[in-house]
């Protein structure tokens, strides 16, 4: 599944007109005319299917990389600038911004962008239109760093090894309202939120925004860089495959056959709607994740086995890594996950139970309502062009010996295998019911848990950019 570097080409917009109330896509067969009137009260307009990939937010993808002939000059300029050290997660955000995942953002947020994101989950463009932006992409500095910057309007951004990563220009420094940021992003200030403890609690009291000039593409040198396709590269790959629709599936866990059922059934539904070649973007999250999640390298091994075993069709599936860090911020964060996939060319987004959710850090319950993520996506400002595909619940059907869509009329025939149960089986080197996961994928999961030792204490190292 080696990947290739591609060149950007323009794409025609593709959209489906919606009512103001929802942009869920119904699961029924359409006539061959490629135009239909849905049989549900949630829709009030006719939907027209047109060829071509969806336009990125703002009309064009942002590319913040310095051209190669100018890199040495920029390095010399940076030598005399004030320096700001980046954490590994900061570098991941530079990666996200540099490739245009957050288009039309051109750098770390200034205060006006930060406040719009925090209070409205969207950004207003110069023409008065809106794009979705639900999570702040910001850079924190402390009092000493602020003092060292002084009156300079530019700073050099260095990684933990003092390597120059980028120059931040036309900067703006403003207060970091940590409590408000946490409360509005997560809906709680309870202790124990992983991303908060990792990046906010001990961060500086100031935020610095500005336009980024990224010296060179971010590489991690972990054997997985070939999977880290940028939005430009993904769009080129979709064009190469003659995709007339792209449906994205985000995950941070191993793929079991229930996931595969959802993805293959989505393609069937899109074919019934009149599309000729819908392509799946299987897009695991590749940035920061909490300590008890399966690390990216092992997840990618497992995903490769899923394709090798034919659970998903390699001809209609593109596997790539989404470089964003994970917030676990539920309905707020799932908007970011969906918005970023628009910029990658996806016009359909699969959403399931409790997307981007987690258990409450203090109480024994889910932090978010399991249905709120898909409901929020159906109404979110700036996501009107994206078609939301809520998935049906899949479980293990004991009568068929495989994963199937849950039928409440015979609930006793179904077995729900939670993530906790799956991890316990893998840790104990026990096999799940036949048909739950492809054998090759399960072997990878067992191998991962066997590789852990008590001294690991479930702290999983994250890839560091180089």
N, C-alpha and C positions, 0 to 999 in steps of 0.2 A: 504494500500500500504506500509505496514511496510517492512523495508529492513533487510537483514541479513549480518553479516560479513563473508567473505569468505577467503579461502586460495589460494595463487597463484599457478597456474600450467602452464607448458609450452604450447605454442600454435604454430601450424604450420603456416608459412607465407601464405598469400593469396594476390595475386597481379594481376593486369591486365596490360599487356604490352601496351605502348602508343607510339604515334608518338612524335617527339620532340616539336610539336607545341601546343598540347592541350591534356588534359585528361578529357574533358567533356564526359559524357556517353550519347549516343543517346537514343531517346525514340521510339524504334521500337521492334517488336517481333523477338525473336531469335529461330533458330531451336533447337530441343531437344538435339543435340549433345554437347551443352555447349561450342561450339567454333564457332566463326563467323567472317566474314569479313564485317565491317560496310560499309553502303552505303552512306558514306560522305567523301569528299576529305580531311577532317581534320584528318582522320585516315589512316595510311599507313601500320599498322601491324595487324596481327590476334590477337584476344583477347581470352585468355584461362581462364576459370573459374575453380578455385580449392578450395577445402574445407579448412576451418581453418581460424583463425583470423589473421589479419595483425600483423607483428612484430612491437614492439615499436622502436622508433628512437634509434640508437646505438645498437640495438639487445637485450637489456634487460631494464626492468624498474628500475629506480633509487628508492631506499627506504632509506631515510635519517634519519629514526627514530633510536634512541638509544635503544638497547635491554633492556627489563625491568630489568634484574638482574644488569645492569650497570648504571641505572639511578641515584641511590643515590650517587655513586662514581662521576658521572659527576656533580651532584649538588654541591658536596663538592669542586670539582676542580673549578667550576664557581665562588665560593665565593671569590676567591683571584684574579679573572681576572678583567680587566677594563670593565666597564658596558656601554652598548649602549641601549637607550630606543627606542622601536619600536612604531610606530603609528598603529592604527587598520588596515590600509591598508598594512603596512609592514608585519603585522602578517598574513594577507591573502596571501601575496606572500610567506611567510614561509610555509604556508599550501600547496600552489601550488607546491613549490619545493620539499617539504618533501615526497609527495605521487608519484612523478614521472611524473606529468603532463608536465613538461618541460624537461624530459629526452632527452639527457644525461647530462643536467646541474646538478651539485652536490652542488650548493649553489648560493649565490648572485654573479653576474658576476664580474670577474676581468677585467682589462682594455682591454685585447686582445679580450675577448668575447664581451664586450660592443661595441668596435669599429666594430667588424665583424657584429654584430646585426644592428648597426646604419647604416653602409655603404653597407652591402651586404644582409641583411635580412636572413642570414644563418650562420651556424657555420661549420668550417672544422674539421672533426674528424682526429684522428691519422692515420687512414688508407687512408686518402686523400678524403674520401667521404664527402658529405654535408648533414646536416639536416637543416630544416627550423627553423629560430628563428627571428621573426620580431619585437618584442617589448623588450626593455631592461628590465631585471629583476634585479634591482639594489637597494642598500641601501645607503641613503644619511646621512652624518654626518656633523656637523659644526666644526668650528675652535677649540672650547673648547673640544669637544669630541675627535677630532684628537690629541690634545695636551695631553689629559688624557690617551690615548692609548699608546703614547710614542713608545717604541721599542718592545712592546708585539706583539707576533705573533698570539695571540688568544684574543677574546673578548666574554663576556657573553651578550646575547641579552635578554632584559626584556620587558614585556608589560607595559602598562600604570599603572598597579597595582603592579609593581615591581616583578611580577612572572617570574621566569626563563623560557624562551621559547626555547632557543637553545644556542649552543656555535658555534661561527664562527672561524674556524681554518685556519692556513696558509694564513693569511690575506694579502691583498694588498690594499693600499689607493692611490687614484688618483683623479685628478681634475674632478669636475662635470661640464661639458660644457652645461649649461642649455639651452642656446639659440640654439645651434646646435642640441641638443637632441629634443627640441620641434619642430624645423623647419623640421628635417628629419622624425620625427614620425608622425606629423600632417600635414605637408606641409604648415603650416602657423604659424606665431607667434602672430596672432591677440589675443587681450585680450578676456577672457571669456570662454576659453576651460576648461570644468569642471575638468577633471583629472589633468590638468596642475596647475590650481589654488589650487586644493586640496593637491597636492603632490610635486610639483616641484618649483613653484614660490618662496615660503618661505622656501624651504628645504636648507640644508647645501651646502657649496661649494665644498664638497668632497664626493666621493663614496668609499665605502669599500666592497671589494669582498672577497670571501673565501669559504671553504667547510663547509657545515652545519651539525651539530649534533643536531637533534631536540629531545628534552628531552621526549616528549610524543605526541601522535596524537593531532592535534588541534581540540578542541571542542568549540561550541558556546552556548550550553545549551539553545537554543531558541525553542526547540521542533521540529527542523528540521534536527538534526544531523543524524537521521536514513536515510535521503535522500542523505546525502553527501558520496556517494560511491566513493572510490578511484579507480584509474585505475585497480589495482589488483582485487578489489571486482567486478567491472563491468565486467572484462574479465571472472571471475568465473561465474557470473550470465548469461552472454551470452552463456557460455559453458553449463550451467545447462539447458538452454532453447534450446540447440542444434541449435544455430544460425549458418548459413553458410554465412551470410552477416550481417553487422551492418551498418545502415545509421543514421547519427546524424543530429539533427535539433537543432540549438542554437537559443534561443530567450531571450529577456528581457522584454517581454510584455505579456499580457493575450493572450490565445489561442482562436481565433475565428474560425468559420467553414471554412474560406478560408485557414487558416493554416492547419486545419485538412484535407482538400481536397488535399493539396500539399503532406502531409505525407502519406495518404492512397493511393494516386495515385503513389507515389514513390514505395511503396511496390508492387503495381500491376505491375509496370514496371520491378522491380527486379525479380518477379515471372516469367514474360514473358521472361526474360533473361536466365532463367534456374535455378535460385536459388530455394531451397525448403523451407527455413524458414528464410527469412530476418527479422531482429528485429530492431525496431525503438528505438533509444536512444533520448528521449525527454529531453533536457539538458539545462534548464534555467540557466542563469548566476547568481551566488550567491554572488559575491563580491561587491565592491563599485559600485554604480550607481548614476547618477545625481539626483538632488533633485526632479524633476518632474516625474521621472519614478515610476511606481507602486512598492512598496516595496516587497521584496522577500516573506515574510510570506503570503501576500495577493495573490501574483501570484501562490504560491504553493497550496493555498486553491482553486483557480480557476482551476488550472490544475487537481486537484483531482476530481472536479466536471465534467470536460471534460471526464475523464475516467468513472466516475460513471454513467454519462448519455449515455455512449456507443458511444460517438463521435469518440473516439479512442479505440482500442481493448486492454484491459489490458494484454491479453495473448501474444501479439506481441509487447508490448510497455514497455520499462523500463524508469521510470521517476527518474532522479537523478539531483543533484545540482552541477554545475561546479563552483569551489570556486574562480575563477579568478576575480580580479577587472576589471572594464570596462574603456577603454581609450576613446572610441568614435573616433578612429583614422582610420576609413574607410578601404581602401584596404590594408593598413599596418597591422592593427589589425586583419582583418579577416584571415590572414595567421596564426596568433597565435591561433585563435579559431579552425582552421582546424587542425593544427599541434598537438595541445593538444588532439584532439579526436583520432588521430592515436594511441597515447599512451594508450588511453582507449579501443582500439580494433576496432574502426570504420574504415571501408575501403571505405565508401561512405559518402559524406558530401553535404547536401542540402544548396544551396546559392541562395539568392534572390536579390531583388532590394536594393541597397544602404546598404549592410551589414556593421554593426558597424558604421554607419554614423549618422549624426545629422545636424541640421540647422547651417548655418554659424553664429558664435557668434556675428557678427557685422552687416553683410549685410543680406538682406531678400532673401536668396537662400540656397540650400543645400551646405554643405561644400565640398562634393565629387560628382563626376559624378556617377549617379546611377548604371551604368553598369560596372564601373571600378573594383569593388570588384570581380565579377565573372570572369572577364577577367584576372585579376592578379592571381587569384587562378589557372587558367588553365595553367599558365606559371611559377609559383613560384618555385624557386630552393628548392629542398628537399621535395617537395610535390608530386613528380611524382608517388608515389605508391598509392596516394589517388585519388579516382574517384569523380569528381566534378559533382553534379547534379543541374544545373541551373533550378530554377522553373519558370513555366509559370505564367503569371499574373492571379490572381483570383479576382473576383469582384462579387457583388450581382446582380444576374440575375433576373430582375423584372418579366420576363415572367414565370420563374419557381419557384420563391419565395425561392431561396436558393443561396448559394455561388457556382459559377461555373467558369470555365476557360474563360477568356475574349475572345470574338469573335469580331474582328474589323469589320466584315461585317455587324454586327448589333449593333454597339456601343451604339445606343440610348437605347438599352434594359438593359444596365448595369449601376449600381450605385457604385461609388467608395466611401467607407466610410473610411476616413482618421483616423489616431490615434487621432488627435485633435477633430474630429467630435465624435468619440467613447467616448472620455473622457467627452465632453460636454453633450452628452446624459446621461451618467452615473451620472454626477454631478447633472443634473436636474431631475434625477429619471425618465427619459423617456426611453421607450423601442426602441431598433433598429428594423429594419424590421425583421419579423419572418424568421428564418433560418440563421441569421447572426452569432449568438452565441447561444450555448445551454442555456436554461433558468437558470439552476443551476449556470453556470459560470457567466452569466450576473448579477444574484442576488449578487454574491460575489463582483463584480466590483462596483455595486451600493452601497453596504454596506461599501466598502472601502471609497468611496468618501463622504459618509454620516458621516463617523467617523472623517473626517478632520474638524478642526475649523479654523477660520481666524487667530488665533494666531500661528497655525502651520507654516504659511507662506511658505507652500510647502517644508519645510525642513523635510525630512524623515530620521529618525535615522537608521543607519546600524547595523547589528548584530556585537557584539564585542566578539572576541574569549576568551575563558576562559581556 
